[in-house]
Amino acid sequence: MRAGNKQTGATNGHHQLIGVDFHDFIQKEQNATNYELALEFGISLGDVKDLKKRLSRN
């Protein structure tokens, strides 16, 4: 059975973005590349892409 992004995020505990200041992320994403954001916040490139996708939906 296939799992979507929501189900994968709920079942896998290693994709938690605890400790990321979302307001700071929003301000820095306008001027920084995905790689720079990943280094700044200590998360993976995939997490940066997922976070941008989630923020654009709201």
N, CA, C and O atoms as a GROMACS GRO file, in nm:
protein
  232
    1MET      N    1   0.084  -0.117   0.000
    1MET     CA    2   0.000   0.000   0.000
    1MET      C    3   0.089   0.124   0.000
    1MET      O    4   0.191   0.128   0.069
    2ARG      N    5   0.052   0.224  -0.076
    2ARG     CA    6   0.131   0.346  -0.085
    2ARG      C    7   0.101   0.438   0.033
    2ARG      O    8  -0.010   0.441   0.087
    3ALA      N    9   0.204   0.512   0.069
    3ALA     CA   10   0.188   0.609   0.178
    3ALA      C   11   0.218   0.748   0.126
    3ALA      O   12   0.315   0.768   0.053
    4GLY      N   13   0.135   0.844   0.162
    4GLY     CA   14   0.156   0.982   0.123
    4GLY      C   15   0.250   1.053   0.218
    4GLY      O   16   0.299   0.993   0.314
    5ASN      N   17   0.276   1.180   0.192
    5ASN     CA   18   0.365   1.259   0.276
    5ASN      C   19   0.315   1.272   0.419
    5ASN      O   20   0.393   1.265   0.513
    6LYS      N   21   0.185   1.289   0.435
    6LYS     CA   22   0.130   1.304   0.570
    6LYS      C   23   0.146   1.176   0.651
    6LYS      O   24   0.184   1.181   0.768
    7GLN      N   25   0.118   1.063   0.589
    7GLN     CA   26   0.130   0.936   0.660
    7GLN      C   27   0.275   0.905   0.691
    7GLN      O   28   0.306   0.856   0.799
    8THR      N   29   0.364   0.933   0.598
    8THR     CA   30   0.507   0.907   0.620
    8THR      C   31   0.559   0.994   0.733
    8THR      O   32   0.635   0.947   0.818
    9GLY      N   33   0.519   1.120   0.735
    9GLY     CA   34   0.563   1.210   0.842
    9GLY      C   35   0.509   1.170   0.978
    9GLY      O   36   0.576   1.191   1.079
   10ALA      N   37   0.392   1.114   0.980
   10ALA     CA   38   0.331   1.074   1.107
   10ALA      C   39   0.393   0.947   1.162
   10ALA      O   40   0.406   0.932   1.284
   11THR      N   41   0.431   0.856   1.074
   11THR     CA   42   0.484   0.729   1.121
   11THR      C   43   0.634   0.732   1.147
   11THR      O   44   0.683   0.658   1.232
   12ASN      N   45   0.707   0.815   1.074
   12ASN     CA   46   0.852   0.823   1.093
   12ASN      C   47   0.886   0.937   1.187
   12ASN      O   48   0.857   1.053   1.158
   13GLY      N   49   0.946   0.905   1.298
   13GLY     CA   50   0.980   1.007   1.396
   13GLY      C   51   1.103   1.088   1.362
   13GLY      O   52   1.127   1.191   1.424
   14HIS      N   53   1.182   1.045   1.265
   14HIS     CA   54   1.306   1.116   1.236
   14HIS      C   55   1.287   1.239   1.149
   14HIS      O   56   1.383   1.310   1.121
   15HIS      N   57   1.166   1.267   1.105
   15HIS     CA   58   1.139   1.385   1.024
   15HIS      C   59   1.082   1.499   1.107
   15HIS      O   60   1.012   1.586   1.054
   16GLN      N   61   1.109   1.500   1.235
   16GLN     CA   62   1.059   1.606   1.321
   16GLN      C   63   1.144   1.731   1.305
   16GLN      O   64   1.266   1.723   1.300
   17LEU      N   65   1.080   1.845   1.296
   17LEU     CA   66   1.151   1.973   1.280
   17LEU      C   67   1.149   2.050   1.411
   17LEU      O   68   1.117   2.169   1.414
   18ILE      N   69   1.184   1.981   1.518
   18ILE     CA   70   1.187   2.043   1.649
   18ILE      C   71   1.309   2.134   1.657
   18ILE      O   72   1.420   2.094   1.619
   19GLY      N   73   1.289   2.254   1.705
   19GLY     CA   74   1.400   2.347   1.721
   19GLY      C   75   1.418   2.443   1.605
   19GLY      O   76   1.509   2.526   1.608
   20VAL      N   77   1.333   2.436   1.503
   20VAL     CA   78   1.341   2.528   1.390
   20VAL      C   79   1.248   2.645   1.417
   20VAL      O   80   1.128   2.627   1.440
   21ASP      N   81   1.304   2.766   1.415
   21ASP     CA   82   1.225   2.887   1.432
   21ASP      C   83   1.163   2.922   1.297
   21ASP      O   84   1.233   2.967   1.207
   22PHE      N   85   1.033   2.901   1.284
   22PHE     CA   86   0.967   2.916   1.155
   22PHE      C   87   0.965   3.061   1.107
   22PHE      O   88   0.972   3.085   0.987
   23HIS      N   89   0.955   3.157   1.199
   23HIS     CA   90   0.957   3.297   1.159
   23HIS      C   91   1.094   3.333   1.102
   23HIS      O   92   1.103   3.404   1.002
   24ASP      N   93   1.198   3.285   1.165
   24ASP     CA   94   1.334   3.308   1.116
   24ASP      C   95   1.354   3.238   0.981
   24ASP      O   96   1.420   3.293   0.892
   25PHE      N   97   1.299   3.119   0.966
   25PHE     CA   98   1.310   3.044   0.840
   25PHE      C   99   1.243   3.121   0.727
   25PHE      O  100   1.298   3.130   0.618
   26ILE      N  101   1.124   3.177   0.751
   26ILE     CA  102   1.051   3.250   0.649
   26ILE      C  103   1.130   3.373   0.605
   26ILE      O  104   1.134   3.404   0.486
   27GLN      N  105   1.192   3.444   0.699
   27GLN     CA  106   1.269   3.562   0.664
   27GLN      C  107   1.394   3.526   0.584
   27GLN      O  108   1.428   3.596   0.489
   28LYS      N  109   1.461   3.418   0.621
   28LYS     CA  110   1.585   3.382   0.554
   28LYS      C  111   1.565   3.309   0.422
   28LYS      O  112   1.656   3.308   0.338
   29GLU      N  113   1.449   3.248   0.402
   29GLU     CA  114   1.428   3.172   0.279
   29GLU      C  115   1.421   3.262   0.156
   29GLU      O  116   1.444   3.214   0.044
   30GLN      N  117   1.391   3.388   0.173
   30GLN     CA  118   1.382   3.480   0.061
   30GLN      C  119   1.518   3.512   0.001
   30GLN      O  120   1.528   3.540  -0.118
   31ASN      N  121   1.623   3.507   0.082
   31ASN     CA  122   1.756   3.547   0.036
   31ASN      C  123   1.858   3.434   0.034
   31ASN      O  124   1.970   3.455  -0.013
   32ALA      N  125   1.823   3.317   0.081
   32ALA     CA  126   1.919   3.208   0.093
   32ALA      C  127   1.879   3.090   0.005
   32ALA      O  128   1.761   3.071  -0.026
   33THR      N  129   1.978   3.011  -0.033
   33THR     CA  130   1.950   2.890  -0.110
   33THR      C  131   1.908   2.778  -0.015
   33THR      O  132   1.921   2.791   0.107
   34ASN      N  133   1.858   2.670  -0.071
   34ASN     CA  134   1.817   2.556   0.011
   34ASN      C  135   1.934   2.500   0.090
   34ASN      O  136   1.919   2.462   0.206
   35TYR      N  137   2.050   2.496   0.028
   35TYR     CA  138   2.170   2.444   0.095
   35TYR      C  139   2.208   2.532   0.214
   35TYR      O  140   2.240   2.481   0.322
   36GLU      N  141   2.203   2.663   0.196
   36GLU     CA  142   2.236   2.755   0.305
   36GLU      C  143   2.136   2.742   0.419
   36GLU      O  144   2.174   2.748   0.536
   37LEU      N  145   2.009   2.726   0.385
   37LEU     CA  146   1.907   2.708   0.489
   37LEU      C  147   1.929   2.579   0.567
   37LEU      O  148   1.913   2.576   0.689
   38ALA      N  149   1.966   2.473   0.496
   38ALA     CA  150   1.991   2.344   0.563
   38ALA      C  151   2.107   2.356   0.660
   38ALA      O  152   2.101   2.304   0.771
   39LEU      N  153   2.213   2.424   0.619
   39LEU     CA  154   2.327   2.443   0.708
   39LEU      C  155   2.292   2.533   0.827
   39LEU      O  156   2.334   2.506   0.939
   40GLU      N  157   2.216   2.636   0.802
   40GLU     CA  158   2.180   2.733   0.906
   40GLU      C  159   2.097   2.668   1.016
   40GLU      O  160   2.120   2.693   1.135
   41PHE      N  161   2.000   2.586   0.978
   41PHE     CA  162   1.908   2.529   1.076
   41PHE      C  163   1.943   2.386   1.116
   41PHE      O  164   1.878   2.329   1.204
   42GLY      N  165   2.044   2.327   1.054
   42GLY     CA  166   2.086   2.192   1.092
   42GLY      C  167   1.988   2.084   1.049
   42GLY      O  168   1.971   1.985   1.120
   43ILE      N  169   1.924   2.102   0.934
   43ILE     CA  170   1.831   2.003   0.882
   43ILE      C  171   1.877   1.960   0.743
   43ILE      O  172   1.966   2.022   0.685
   44SER      N  173   1.817   1.856   0.689
   44SER     CA  174   1.856   1.806   0.558
   44SER      C  175   1.792   1.888   0.447
   44SER      O  176   1.698   1.964   0.471
   45LEU      N  177   1.844   1.872   0.325
   45LEU     CA  178   1.788   1.942   0.210
   45LEU      C  179   1.644   1.900   0.183
   45LEU      O  180   1.561   1.982   0.145
   46GLY      N  181   1.616   1.773   0.204
   46GLY     CA  182   1.479   1.724   0.188
   46GLY      C  183   1.383   1.789   0.286
   46GLY      O  184   1.269   1.820   0.251
   47ASP      N  185   1.430   1.810   0.409
   47ASP     CA  186   1.347   1.877   0.509
   47ASP      C  187   1.321   2.022   0.471
   47ASP      O  188   1.212   2.074   0.496
   48VAL      N  189   1.421   2.088   0.411
   48VAL     CA  190   1.402   2.226   0.366
   48VAL      C  191   1.296   2.231   0.257
   48VAL      O  192   1.208   2.317   0.260
   49LYS      N  193   1.302   2.138   0.162
   49LYS     CA  194   1.204   2.135   0.054
   49LYS      C  195   1.064   2.106   0.107
   49LYS      O  196   0.967   2.168   0.065
   50ASP      N  197   1.054   2.011   0.200
   50ASP     CA  198   0.924   1.979   0.260
   50ASP      C  199   0.868   2.097   0.338
   50ASP      O  200   0.748   2.124   0.332
   51LEU      N  201   0.953   2.167   0.411
   51LEU     CA  202   0.909   2.281   0.489
   51LEU      C  203   0.861   2.393   0.398
   51LEU      O  204   0.761   2.457   0.427
   52LYS      N  205   0.931   2.417   0.288
   52LYS     CA  206   0.887   2.520   0.193
   52LYS      C  207   0.753   2.482   0.133
   52LYS      O  208   0.666   2.568   0.113
   53LYS      N  209   0.735   2.353   0.103
   53LYS     CA  210   0.608   2.306   0.046
   53LYS      C  211   0.495   2.326   0.147
   53LYS      O  212   0.386   2.370   0.110
   54ARG      N  213   0.520   2.293   0.272
   54ARG     CA  214   0.417   2.308   0.376
   54ARG      C  215   0.383   2.454   0.399
   54ARG      O  216   0.266   2.488   0.418
   55LEU      N  217   0.483   2.541   0.398
   55LEU     CA  218   0.457   2.683   0.421
   55LEU      C  219   0.384   2.748   0.306
   55LEU      O  220   0.307   2.842   0.326
   56SER      N  221   0.406   2.699   0.184
   56SER     CA  222   0.338   2.759   0.069
   56SER      C  223   0.191   2.719   0.062
   56SER      O  224   0.112   2.788  -0.002
   57ARG      N  225   0.153   2.610   0.127
   57ARG     CA  226   0.014   2.566   0.128
   57ARG      C  227  -0.073   2.651   0.218
   57ARG      O  228  -0.194   2.663   0.195
   58ASN      N  229  -0.014   2.711   0.319
   58ASN     CA  230  -0.094   2.788   0.417
   58ASN      C  231  -0.113   2.928   0.373
   58ASN      O  232  -0.177   3.006   0.444
   0.00000   0.00000   0.00000
